[in-house]
Amino acid sequence: MVYYFCSRIFIADQFIIPTWSMAPTLVPGDRVVVNKLLMGARIYTDFDFQKGGQELKSVRMKGLRRLKHNDIVVFNYPQVGDRIAFKINYVYCKRCVALPGDSLSIVNGHYRCNNHEGVLGLQAEQNRLETVPDDAYDFACMAVYPFDEHVGWTFKHMGPLYIPRNGDMMALTAKEGIIYKSLLEYETGKTVTVDWGTDRVLLDGVPVKKHLWQHNYYFMAGDNVHDSMDSRYWGLVPEDYIVGVVKLVSYARDKETDKIKWDRVCLPR
């Protein structure tokens, strides 16, 4: 029993896929095995978990490697209300399409990254999205993070968005203040306001012109680009929130019949 719990903490754990957001790669009922050795296991240093979310207090063991483009990742959903906060056992599974230091764009439905030459996500699904004319939706349906008319991004046309990296110094204008508002509040503990008239960012009412990033962040996206609640809508994931990398579907059960799907047993991912 001790070995079982230690292996779940330090080596690997299993999670159930509940939605179609990663289809066709992962489908509801899949049991995915998450490798914790790659990035290093995350060890909590405070177990007083709050239902309404809290500051995550943890340390990460030394891992075998960093995250890579196109890794499928399980992570704690980072948003509670309009702030970044941690909720135990509230996890998402998405594909990592941008790493710290990347600049990411969505061009006519396709992910484009300055530090990755290959396809990000599933080409076929992005091709399908490309065929949908923009006027098929009103702007409210297409709007994405940070949901501000001054930025005006949509799920087919977004960015370029710089993904903050620990140690980066960023100049702050009103646009950066809007785009990175929740991240700035997470790192500083202060309230961010933006003055578009003077093109300024204010922390607790005090103007600031730059910010030194203290964490690494990642852009996570569902393979089902037509129906996935992902970083396009709620923003970036702090590195501390990452649980591990999906390497295998151990088995799957049909959500309607509860029968095992034998074609999805020991399926590498």
C-alpha positions as CSV (number, residue, x, y, z in Angstrom):
1,M,0.0,0.0,0.0
2,V,2.8,2.4,0.9
3,Y,4.5,1.6,-2.4
4,Y,1.3,2.2,-4.3
5,F,0.8,5.7,-2.9
6,C,4.5,6.6,-3.2
7,S,4.4,5.6,-6.9
8,R,1.4,7.8,-7.5
9,I,3.2,10.7,-5.8
10,F,6.6,10.4,-7.3
11,I,6.4,8.3,-10.5
12,A,3.0,8.2,-12.3
13,D,-0.7,8.7,-11.7
14,Q,-3.9,8.0,-13.7
15,F,-6.7,10.4,-14.6
16,I,-10.0,10.0,-16.5
17,I,-10.8,12.1,-19.5
18,P,-14.3,13.5,-19.1
19,T,-14.9,15.6,-22.3
20,W,-14.3,15.7,-26.1
21,S,-11.8,18.6,-25.9
22,M,-8.8,16.5,-26.8
23,A,-10.7,14.4,-29.5
24,P,-9.8,12.4,-31.5
25,T,-6.5,11.9,-29.6
26,L,-8.2,11.4,-26.2
27,V,-11.9,10.7,-25.8
28,P,-14.3,10.6,-22.8
29,G,-13.7,7.5,-20.7
30,D,-10.0,7.2,-21.5
31,R,-7.8,6.5,-18.5
32,V,-4.5,8.3,-19.1
33,V,-1.3,7.5,-17.3
34,V,0.7,10.7,-16.4
35,N,4.5,10.4,-16.1
36,K,5.7,12.6,-13.2
37,L,9.4,11.7,-13.7
38,L,9.8,13.8,-16.8
39,M,9.3,17.2,-15.2
40,G,9.8,16.0,-11.7
41,A,7.1,15.2,-9.1
42,R,5.4,18.1,-7.4
43,I,5.4,17.8,-3.5
44,Y,2.9,19.9,-1.5
45,T,4.3,21.9,1.4
46,D,0.9,23.0,2.6
47,F,-2.1,20.6,2.8
48,D,-4.7,23.1,4.1
49,F,-6.6,23.0,0.8
50,Q,-9.5,25.5,0.4
51,K,-12.6,24.9,-1.7
52,G,-12.4,28.5,-3.0
53,G,-8.9,28.2,-4.2
54,Q,-5.6,29.3,-2.6
55,E,-1.9,30.0,-3.2
56,L,-0.2,26.8,-4.3
57,K,2.7,25.9,-2.0
58,S,4.9,23.1,-3.3
59,V,8.4,22.1,-4.4
60,R,9.2,20.2,-7.5
61,M,11.8,17.4,-7.6
62,K,14.4,17.3,-10.3
63,G,13.0,16.0,-13.6
64,L,14.4,14.2,-16.6
65,R,13.6,17.1,-19.0
66,R,11.5,20.2,-19.6
67,L,8.2,20.2,-21.4
68,K,8.3,20.0,-25.1
69,H,6.1,21.4,-27.9
70,N,3.1,19.0,-28.4
71,D,3.4,17.2,-25.1
72,I,0.0,16.2,-23.8
73,V,-0.1,17.6,-20.2
74,V,-2.3,17.2,-17.1
75,F,-2.3,20.3,-15.0
76,N,-4.4,22.0,-12.3
77,Y,-6.9,24.5,-13.9
78,P,-5.4,27.8,-12.9
79,Q,-8.4,30.2,-12.8
80,V,-10.7,30.7,-9.8
81,G,-13.0,33.5,-10.6
82,D,-10.9,36.2,-12.2
83,R,-7.7,35.3,-10.4
84,I,-5.0,32.6,-10.6
85,A,-5.5,30.2,-7.7
86,F,-5.0,26.5,-7.0
87,K,-7.8,24.0,-6.3
88,I,-6.8,20.4,-5.4
89,N,-8.0,17.7,-7.8
90,Y,-9.4,20.2,-10.3
91,V,-7.3,19.1,-13.4
92,Y,-7.4,19.6,-17.1
93,C,-5.7,17.7,-19.9
94,K,-4.5,19.6,-23.0
95,R,-1.6,19.8,-25.5
96,C,1.2,22.2,-24.9
97,V,1.6,24.4,-28.0
98,A,3.8,27.2,-26.6
99,L,6.6,27.2,-24.0
100,P,8.2,30.0,-21.9
101,G,10.0,32.4,-24.3
102,D,7.8,31.5,-27.3
103,S,5.7,33.9,-29.3
104,L,2.4,32.2,-30.3
105,S,-0.1,33.2,-33.0
106,I,-3.3,31.7,-34.3
107,V,-3.5,32.4,-38.0
108,N,-6.8,31.5,-39.7
109,G,-7.3,28.7,-37.1
110,H,-3.7,27.4,-37.2
111,Y,-1.2,27.6,-34.4
112,R,2.1,29.3,-35.3
113,C,5.1,29.5,-33.0
114,N,8.4,31.3,-33.6
115,N,10.4,28.5,-31.9
116,H,8.7,25.5,-33.6
117,E,8.7,24.7,-37.3
118,G,6.4,21.7,-37.3
119,V,2.7,21.4,-36.7
120,L,1.3,22.2,-33.3
121,G,-1.7,20.1,-32.4
122,L,-3.7,18.3,-35.1
123,Q,-3.4,19.7,-38.6
124,A,-6.7,18.1,-39.8
125,E,-8.8,19.8,-37.0
126,Q,-7.2,23.2,-37.7
127,N,-7.9,22.7,-41.4
128,R,-11.5,22.2,-40.6
129,L,-11.6,25.3,-38.5
130,E,-10.0,27.3,-41.3
131,T,-12.9,26.4,-43.6
132,V,-15.4,28.1,-41.2
133,P,-16.0,31.7,-42.5
134,D,-15.5,34.4,-39.9
135,D,-19.0,35.8,-40.5
136,A,-20.5,32.5,-39.5
137,Y,-20.1,33.7,-35.9
138,D,-20.7,37.0,-34.2
139,F,-17.8,38.5,-32.4
140,A,-19.1,37.5,-29.0
141,C,-18.9,33.9,-30.0
142,M,-15.4,34.2,-31.5
143,A,-13.9,36.4,-28.8
144,V,-11.0,34.9,-26.7
145,Y,-8.6,35.9,-24.0
146,P,-8.2,38.7,-22.8
147,F,-11.8,39.6,-24.0
148,D,-11.0,43.2,-24.6
149,E,-12.0,45.2,-27.7
150,H,-8.6,47.0,-27.7
151,V,-7.0,43.7,-28.4
152,G,-9.7,42.2,-30.5
153,W,-8.4,38.6,-30.8
154,T,-10.7,35.7,-31.9
155,F,-10.3,31.9,-31.9
156,K,-9.2,32.0,-35.5
157,H,-6.9,35.1,-35.3
158,M,-4.9,35.6,-32.1
159,G,-1.6,37.0,-31.1
160,P,1.3,37.3,-31.4
161,L,1.2,36.4,-27.7
162,Y,4.6,36.3,-25.8
163,I,4.7,33.5,-23.3
164,P,6.5,34.8,-20.2
165,R,9.7,33.1,-19.0
166,N,11.2,33.3,-15.5
167,G,13.8,36.1,-15.5
168,D,12.4,38.0,-18.5
169,M,12.0,41.8,-18.2
170,M,8.9,43.1,-20.0
171,A,8.0,46.7,-20.8
172,L,4.4,47.4,-19.8
173,T,1.9,49.4,-21.9
174,A,-1.8,49.3,-21.6
175,K,-2.0,46.3,-24.0
176,E,0.4,44.2,-21.9
177,G,-1.5,45.3,-18.8
178,I,-4.7,43.8,-20.2
179,I,-3.2,40.7,-21.7
180,Y,-1.2,39.7,-18.6
181,K,-3.5,41.2,-15.9
182,S,-4.1,38.0,-14.0
183,L,-0.4,36.9,-14.3
184,L,0.7,40.3,-13.0
185,E,-1.7,40.1,-10.1
186,Y,-0.6,36.6,-9.4
187,E,3.1,37.5,-9.2
188,T,2.8,40.9,-7.4
189,G,-0.2,40.4,-5.2
190,K,-1.5,43.8,-6.3
191,T,-4.5,45.0,-8.2
192,V,-3.8,45.8,-11.9
193,T,-5.7,48.7,-13.6
194,V,-5.1,50.0,-17.1
195,D,-5.3,53.5,-18.4
196,W,-5.7,53.4,-22.1
197,G,-5.7,57.2,-22.4
198,T,-2.2,57.5,-21.0
199,D,-1.1,54.0,-22.1
200,R,-0.2,53.1,-18.5
201,V,-0.4,50.1,-16.2
202,L,-0.9,50.7,-12.5
203,L,-0.4,48.3,-9.6
204,D,-2.5,49.4,-6.6
205,G,-2.8,52.8,-8.3
206,V,1.0,53.2,-8.8
207,P,2.2,53.4,-12.4
208,V,4.7,50.8,-13.5
209,K,6.7,50.6,-16.7
210,K,8.2,47.2,-16.6
211,H,7.9,43.8,-14.9
212,L,10.5,41.1,-14.2
213,W,8.7,37.7,-14.6
214,Q,9.1,35.3,-11.7
215,H,7.6,32.2,-13.2
216,N,7.4,30.1,-16.4
217,Y,4.1,29.9,-18.2
218,Y,2.6,27.7,-20.9
219,F,-0.1,27.8,-23.5
220,M,-2.3,24.7,-23.4
221,A,-4.8,23.9,-26.2
222,G,-7.3,21.1,-26.9
223,D,-6.9,19.1,-30.1
224,N,-10.6,19.6,-30.8
225,V,-10.1,23.3,-31.7
226,H,-13.8,23.7,-32.4
227,D,-14.9,22.8,-28.8
228,S,-12.2,23.1,-26.2
229,M,-12.1,25.4,-23.2
230,D,-8.3,26.1,-23.1
231,S,-5.7,28.8,-23.0
232,R,-7.5,30.7,-25.8
233,Y,-10.2,31.5,-23.2
234,W,-8.7,31.5,-19.7
235,G,-5.0,32.3,-20.3
236,L,-1.7,30.7,-19.4
237,V,-0.7,28.0,-17.0
238,P,2.0,28.6,-14.4
239,E,4.7,25.9,-14.4
240,D,4.0,25.0,-10.7
241,Y,0.5,23.9,-11.8
242,I,1.7,21.2,-14.1
243,V,1.1,17.6,-12.8
244,G,2.9,15.6,-15.6
245,V,3.0,14.4,-19.2
246,V,0.5,11.9,-20.6
247,K,2.3,8.9,-22.1
248,L,-0.4,6.2,-22.3
249,V,-4.1,5.4,-22.4
250,S,-4.1,2.4,-20.0
251,Y,-7.7,1.5,-20.9
252,A,-11.1,3.2,-21.6
253,R,-14.7,2.6,-20.6
254,D,-17.7,3.7,-22.7
255,K,-19.4,6.4,-20.8
256,E,-22.9,5.1,-21.8
257,T,-22.5,1.3,-21.3
258,D,-19.4,1.3,-18.9
259,K,-18.0,-1.5,-21.1
260,I,-14.2,-1.6,-21.7
261,K,-13.1,-0.3,-25.2
262,W,-10.6,-2.9,-26.0
263,D,-9.2,-0.9,-29.0
264,R,-8.0,1.7,-26.4
265,V,-6.1,-0.6,-24.1
266,C,-2.4,0.3,-23.7
267,L,-2.6,2.9,-26.3
268,P,0.6,5.1,-26.5
269,R,0.1,8.9,-26.6
